[in-house]
Amino acid sequence: MGKTEDYVSELHTEKAASISSNSESVPRFYGQDEDSIVEQGNSNNILEPVRSIQRSVKEVKEDVQNSVGVSGGILGRSITGRSAVSSVRDPGQPPDGGVLAWTICIGGHLVIACTWGYIASFGVFQTYYATLGHPPSDISWVGSVQIFLLFFIGAFSGRALDAGYFHHIFVTGVIFQLIGVFMTSLATKYWQLFLAQGVCNGIANGLQFCPTLSLVSTYFSKHRAFALGFVATGSATGGLLFPGLVRSLLPRIGFPWTIRVLGFIMMGFSAISIAVLRTRLPPRKSGPIIEISAFREPAYSFYVFAIFFCFWSLYFAFYYVGAFGRDIIGVTYEESIDLLLIMNGIGIPGRLLPNFFADRTFGPLNMITPFAFGTGILFYGWAGVRSRAAVYSISCYISFIDDRRIQNGNEIRDGFYCCQLRMFDWSASSVSS
């Protein structure tokens, strides 16, 4: 609170100096209590500037406290809180609904469909690339690098949003995304797939996902968890759309044109997102790019450490359920795609229903805890799956619970924390192969 008091004191002094330059009668009353001034026989008109200063200082103090929290800690900061620098132009309270806010949610939904939806569809590429003779470990590097770069880049692109450069980085991400997808359609060797789908698309996703999620959260307060849940269902939208198209088009038009069709769909989704997404809060130019000092707070550090391990197994099932069904259970290639489609489809209620209750009853952190334990138990149970019925059942359960973990992580994390989580996703996807 030391910085808060200093800042309020500076504003107090500046207000007094400003008024004294316009009226010579104000300084002799500044610093006195109102009772003593009244006793001197001054009129209410003369008292009004003093009262205005007091009201302004009180409002600024409350504004700063809302921004940094009562304890000044990183966990006490609200996503919609206004910084001390940006409070000069107060955007007011989040609309928490209405046409504009839900339009922003639709734009965010399409962004997640093109980023996480494409990543959640990697199981179809994992299965297809395996039929071309690539070992699973090589294929896993493509998907794991892609998901790692998504959040590693997000540690920096999120700060660019704060500085007022949302559209600059978002449009850059769209350009990288389209280049990566269309170059994937031309790839004939493994290193080309790695650079196009792994590196280029990973950078593109990092420039789009984190800023978009943070942008949407500034429009909501009480209904924030549900709004983010709706945005996150874009992963299920893309996870249903892209694998379905690959399964239908691949035998008919071949791999290159199938990927190009996906690219044209992403182009349309991105055009809508560019048109509707807009920032609400004023830019905050000052501040560190990465706030390392946040890890000095034990509560935050322990939270990051715990979620570290929750995210380690996050996309294991999405990447390998198809290959497991085809190689171990003996299902056909089409059936292995069905498994991925089912997992992504279950993600819709898996993201909306728990978020509804998180907003109204339990809170996001209290919701994530039992689902994290449930996911671990189901992964142990996966070792005993030996039939078609069992693999379909385990896919449904894991998808519902895993999607709950994804969404709660999205609600309560910051950019540097995301960077750390992706290191675990990177290693987990590669080691598991």
C-alpha positions in Angstrom: 0.0 0.0 0.0 3.1 2.3 0.2 2.9 3.0 -3.5 -0.8 3.6 -3.4 -0.4 6.2 -0.6 2.4 8.0 -2.4 0.4 8.1 -5.6 -2.7 9.5 -3.8 -0.5 12.1 -2.0 1.0 13.3 -5.3 -2.5 13.7 -6.8 -3.6 15.5 -3.7 -0.8 18.0 -4.1 -1.4 18.4 -7.8 -5.1 19.1 -7.3 -4.3 21.7 -4.6 -1.7 23.5 -6.8 -4.1 23.5 -9.7 -6.9 25.2 -7.7 -4.5 27.7 -6.1 -3.5 28.9 -9.5 -7.1 29.8 -10.4 -8.2 31.1 -7.0 -6.2 32.9 -4.4 -8.7 32.3 -1.7 -8.3 28.5 -1.7 -4.8 27.9 -0.3 -5.5 29.4 3.1 -8.3 26.9 3.5 -6.5 23.9 2.2 -5.3 21.5 4.9 -7.9 22.8 7.5 -10.9 20.9 8.6 -14.3 22.1 7.5 -15.4 23.1 11.0 -12.6 25.6 11.4 -13.2 27.1 8.1 -16.9 27.5 8.8 -16.1 29.2 12.1 -14.1 31.8 10.1 -17.3 32.8 8.4 -16.5 31.7 4.9 -19.3 31.0 2.5 -20.3 27.6 1.0 -19.1 28.8 -2.4 -15.6 29.2 -1.1 -15.7 25.8 0.6 -16.8 24.0 -2.6 -13.2 23.7 -4.1 -11.9 22.2 -0.9 -14.8 19.6 -0.8 -14.1 18.9 -4.5 -10.5 18.1 -3.7 -11.5 15.8 -0.9 -14.0 13.9 -3.1 -11.5 13.6 -5.9 -8.8 12.2 -3.6 -11.3 9.7 -2.1 -12.3 8.5 -5.6 -8.7 8.2 -6.8 -7.8 6.3 -3.6 -10.6 3.8 -4.1 -9.7 3.5 -7.8 -6.1 2.6 -7.0 -7.1 0.2 -4.2 -9.4 -1.6 -6.7 -6.5 -1.8 -9.1 -3.8 -3.3 -6.8 -6.0 -5.0 -4.2 -6.2 -4.4 -0.5 -2.9 -6.3 0.0 -1.3 -5.0 -3.1 -0.6 -8.6 -4.2 -0.7 -10.2 -7.6 -3.6 -12.4 -6.6 -5.5 -9.4 -5.4 -5.5 -7.7 -8.7 -8.7 -7.8 -10.7 -8.5 -8.5 -14.4 -10.8 -5.5 -15.0 -8.9 -3.3 -12.5 -7.7 0.0 -13.7 -4.0 0.8 -13.2 -2.8 3.9 -11.5 -1.5 5.3 -14.8 -4.6 4.5 -16.8 -7.1 5.9 -14.3 -6.9 9.3 -15.9 -9.6 8.2 -18.3 -11.9 6.0 -16.4 -13.8 3.5 -18.6 -16.3 2.8 -15.9 -17.5 -0.6 -14.7 -17.6 -3.6 -17.1 -20.9 -3.8 -19.0 -21.2 -7.5 -17.8 -23.5 -8.2 -20.7 -25.3 -6.4 -23.5 -24.9 -6.5 -27.3 -21.3 -5.2 -27.3 -20.0 -7.5 -24.6 -21.6 -10.6 -26.1 -20.4 -9.6 -29.6 -16.9 -9.5 -28.2 -17.5 -13.0 -26.8 -18.5 -14.3 -30.3 -15.3 -12.8 -31.8 -13.3 -14.5 -29.0 -15.1 -17.7 -29.7 -14.0 -17.7 -33.3 -10.4 -16.9 -32.3 -10.3 -19.9 -30.0 -11.8 -22.0 -32.7 -8.9 -21.1 -35.0 -6.2 -21.5 -32.3 -7.2 -24.1 -29.6 -9.7 -25.7 -32.0 -6.8 -26.4 -34.5 -4.6 -27.7 -31.7 -7.4 -29.9 -30.3 -7.6 -31.4 -33.8 -4.0 -32.4 -33.8 -5.0 -36.0 -33.0 -6.3 -36.3 -36.6 -2.8 -35.2 -37.9 -1.1 -37.5 -35.4 -3.0 -40.4 -36.8 -2.5 -39.4 -40.4 1.2 -38.6 -40.2 1.7 -42.0 -38.5 0.3 -43.7 -41.6 3.1 -42.0 -43.6 5.8 -43.7 -41.7 6.7 -41.0 -39.2 7.4 -42.3 -35.6 5.1 -41.0 -32.9 7.9 -39.2 -31.1 8.6 -37.1 -34.2 5.0 -36.3 -34.7 4.6 -35.3 -31.1 7.2 -32.6 -31.4 5.1 -30.8 -34.0 2.1 -30.6 -31.7 4.0 -30.0 -28.5 6.1 -27.1 -29.9 2.9 -25.6 -31.3 1.1 -25.6 -27.9 4.3 -24.5 -26.1 4.8 -21.4 -28.3 1.1 -20.5 -27.9 1.6 -19.6 -24.2 5.3 -18.7 -24.3 4.5 -16.0 -26.9 1.4 -15.1 -24.8 3.6 -14.0 -22.0 4.7 -11.0 -24.2 1.6 -10.5 -26.3 -0.5 -10.1 -23.2 1.6 -7.1 -22.1 1.3 -5.6 -25.6 -2.5 -5.6 -25.1 -2.0 -3.6 -21.9 0.1 -1.1 -23.8 -2.6 -0.6 -26.4 -1.3 -2.7 -29.3 -4.0 -5.3 -29.4 -4.9 -5.0 -33.1 -1.2 -4.8 -34.2 -0.3 -8.1 -32.6 -3.6 -9.8 -33.4 -3.4 -9.0 -37.1 0.2 -10.1 -37.1 -0.9 -13.4 -35.5 -3.6 -13.9 -38.2 -0.9 -13.4 -40.9 1.4 -15.9 -39.3 -1.5 -18.4 -38.9 -2.5 -18.2 -42.6 1.1 -18.6 -43.7 1.6 -21.6 -41.4 -1.6 -23.4 -42.6 -1.0 -22.8 -46.3 2.7 -23.8 -46.0 1.6 -27.0 -44.2 -0.4 -27.8 -47.3 2.8 -27.6 -49.4 5.0 -29.6 -47.0 6.4 -32.9 -48.2 9.1 -33.5 -45.5 9.1 -33.7 -41.8 11.1 -30.6 -41.2 8.7 -28.6 -43.4 5.8 -29.8 -41.3 7.6 -28.9 -38.1 8.4 -25.3 -39.2 5.0 -24.6 -40.8 2.6 -26.3 -38.4 4.7 -26.4 -35.2 6.7 -23.2 -35.2 4.7 -20.8 -37.5 1.3 -21.7 -36.2 2.6 -21.8 -32.6 3.8 -18.2 -32.9 0.5 -17.2 -34.6 -1.6 -18.7 -31.8 0.5 -17.1 -29.1 -0.1 -13.6 -30.7 -3.9 -14.2 -30.7 -5.0 -16.4 -27.8 -3.8 -14.7 -24.6 -4.6 -11.1 -25.7 -8.1 -12.1 -26.9 -8.9 -14.0 -23.6 -7.7 -11.0 -21.6 -9.7 -8.6 -23.8 -12.9 -10.5 -23.3 -12.5 -10.6 -19.5 -12.5 -6.8 -19.3 -16.1 -6.7 -20.5 -17.4 -8.9 -17.6 -17.4 -9.0 -13.9 -20.1 -11.2 -12.2 -20.6 -13.3 -15.3 -16.9 -13.5 -16.2 -16.5 -17.3 -15.7 -19.5 -18.1 -17.9 -18.3 -15.6 -20.6 -14.9 -17.2 -20.7 -16.5 -20.6 -20.8 -18.5 -19.6 -23.9 -15.3 -18.3 -25.5 -13.5 -21.5 -24.6 -16.1 -23.6 -26.3 -14.5 -22.3 -29.5 -12.0 -25.1 -29.0 -14.9 -27.6 -29.2 -16.2 -25.8 -32.3 -12.9 -26.0 -34.1 -12.3 -29.4 -32.6 -15.5 -30.7 -34.2 -15.2 -28.7 -37.5 -11.6 -29.3 -38.5 -11.4 -33.1 -37.8 -14.8 -33.7 -39.5 -13.6 -31.8 -42.6 -10.3 -33.7 -42.6 -12.1 -37.1 -42.4 -14.5 -36.1 -45.2 -12.1 -34.3 -47.6 -8.9 -36.2 -47.2 -9.9 -39.3 -49.2 -11.5 -37.1 -51.9 -9.2 -34.2 -52.6 -6.0 -35.2 -50.8 -3.9 -33.7 -48.0 -2.8 -30.4 -49.6 -6.3 -29.1 -50.6 -7.8 -30.4 -47.3 -5.4 -28.2 -45.4 -6.2 -25.3 -47.7 -9.9 -25.6 -47.0 -9.1 -25.3 -43.3 -7.0 -22.2 -44.1 -9.8 -20.5 -45.9 -12.2 -21.2 -43.0 -9.7 -19.7 -40.6 -9.4 -16.7 -42.9 -13.2 -16.1 -42.7 -13.3 -16.6 -38.9 -10.3 -14.2 -38.4 -11.9 -11.5 -40.6 -15.0 -11.5 -38.4 -12.8 -11.4 -35.2 -10.8 -8.4 -36.5 -14.0 -6.6 -37.3 -15.7 -7.0 -33.9 -12.9 -7.2 -31.3 -12.0 -3.8 -29.7 -10.3 -2.8 -26.5 -12.2 -1.2 -23.6 -9.5 -0.1 -21.1 -7.1 2.7 -21.8 -3.5 1.7 -22.6 -1.0 1.3 -19.8 2.4 2.1 -21.2 4.5 1.7 -18.1 5.2 -1.5 -16.1 7.5 -4.5 -16.6 7.0 -6.9 -19.5 7.2 -9.9 -17.2 6.5 -9.4 -13.5 9.0 -11.7 -11.9 8.4 -10.2 -8.5 5.0 -11.9 -8.4 6.7 -15.2 -7.4 7.8 -13.6 -4.1 4.3 -14.1 -2.9 3.9 -17.6 -1.5 0.2 -18.0 -2.3 0.8 -17.2 -6.0 3.9 -19.4 -6.2 2.2 -22.4 -4.7 -0.8 -22.0 -7.0 1.5 -21.9 -10.1 3.4 -24.9 -8.8 0.1 -26.9 -8.3 -1.3 -26.0 -11.7 2.0 -26.9 -13.3 1.3 -30.6 -12.7 -2.4 -30.3 -13.6 -1.5 -29.0 -17.1 1.2 -31.6 -17.6 -1.4 -34.2 -18.7 -3.8 -31.7 -20.2 -3.7 -32.7 -23.9 -2.4 -36.2 -23.6 -5.8 -37.7 -24.4 -6.6 -35.3 -27.2 -3.3 -36.2 -29.0 -3.3 -39.9 -28.5 -6.8 -41.2 -28.2 -7.0 -41.8 -32.0 -3.7 -43.5 -32.2 -4.6 -45.6 -29.1 -7.9 -46.7 -30.6 -6.3 -47.6 -33.9 -3.1 -49.3 -32.7 -4.2 -50.9 -29.5 -8.0 -51.5 -29.7 -8.0 -52.1 -33.5 -10.6 -49.5 -34.6 -10.5 -48.1 -38.2 -9.1 -44.7 -39.1 -12.6 -43.3 -39.4 -13.5 -44.6 -36.0 -10.4 -43.1 -34.5 -11.5 -39.7 -35.8 -14.9 -40.3 -34.2 -13.2 -40.6 -30.9 -11.6 -37.2 -31.3 -14.9 -35.7 -32.4 -16.7 -37.1 -29.4 -14.0 -35.7 -27.0 -14.3 -32.2 -28.5 -18.1 -32.4 -28.6 -18.3 -33.3 -24.9 -16.2 -30.2 -24.3 -19.2 -27.9 -24.9 -21.1 -28.8 -21.7 -17.8 -29.5 -20.0 -16.9 -25.8 -20.3 -20.3 -24.1 -19.9 -22.0 -26.0 -17.0 -19.2 -25.9 -14.4 -18.6 -22.3 -15.3 -22.2 -21.5 -14.6 -21.9 -22.9 -11.1 -18.4 -21.3 -10.6 -19.9 -17.9 -11.1 -22.8 -18.4 -8.8 -21.7 -20.8 -6.1 -18.3 -22.3 -5.8 -15.7 -20.1 -7.6 -13.3 -21.3 -10.3 -10.5 -22.5 -7.9 -12.9 -24.6 -5.9 -14.3 -26.1 -9.1 -10.9 -27.1 -10.5 -9.8 -29.1 -7.5 -12.1 -32.1 -7.7 -11.9 -32.2 -11.5 -8.1 -32.4 -11.3 -8.3 -35.4 -9.0 -10.9 -37.0 -11.2 -8.7 -36.6 -14.3 -5.8 -38.4 -12.5 -8.1 -41.3 -11.5 -9.4 -41.6 -15.1 -5.9 -41.7 -16.6 -5.0 -44.6 -14.2 -8.2 -46.3 -15.4 -7.2 -45.8 -19.1 -4.5 -48.5 -18.6 -7.3 -51.1 -18.3 -9.2 -50.2 -21.4 -9.3 -53.2 -23.8 -12.6 -52.8 -25.8 -14.3 -50.4 -28.1 -17.0 -49.6 -25.6 -14.4 -48.9 -22.9 -12.4 -46.5 -25.1 -15.5 -44.6 -26.1 -16.5 -44.3 -22.4 -13.1 -43.2 -21.1 -12.9 -40.6 -23.9 -16.2 -39.0 -22.8 -15.3 -38.8 -19.2 -11.8 -37.5 -19.7 -13.0 -34.9 -22.1 -15.6 -33.5 -19.8 -13.2 -33.3 -16.8 -10.2 -32.1 -18.8 -12.2 -29.3 -20.4 -13.1 -28.1 -16.9 -9.4 -27.9 -16.0 -8.6 -26.0 -19.2 -11.2 -23.3 -18.5 -10.4 -22.8 -14.8 -6.8 -22.3 -15.8 -7.8 -19.7 -18.3 -9.8 -17.7 -15.7 -7.0 -17.2 -13.1 -3.6 -17.1 -14.7 -1.2 -14.4 -16.1 1.1 -14.4 -19.0 4.4 -15.5 -17.3 2.5 -18.3 -15.5 1.2 -19.5 -18.9 4.8 -19.6 -20.2 5.8 -21.9 -17.4 2.8 -24.2 -17.9 3.6 -24.6 -21.6 7.1 -26.0 -20.7 5.3 -28.8 -19.0 2.9 -29.4 -21.9 5.8 -29.4 -24.2 7.7 -32.0 -22.2 4.6 -34.1 -21.4 3.5 -34.4 -25.1 7.0 -35.5 -26.1 7.8 -37.8 -23.2 4.4 -39.6 -23.5 5.2 -40.7 -27.1 
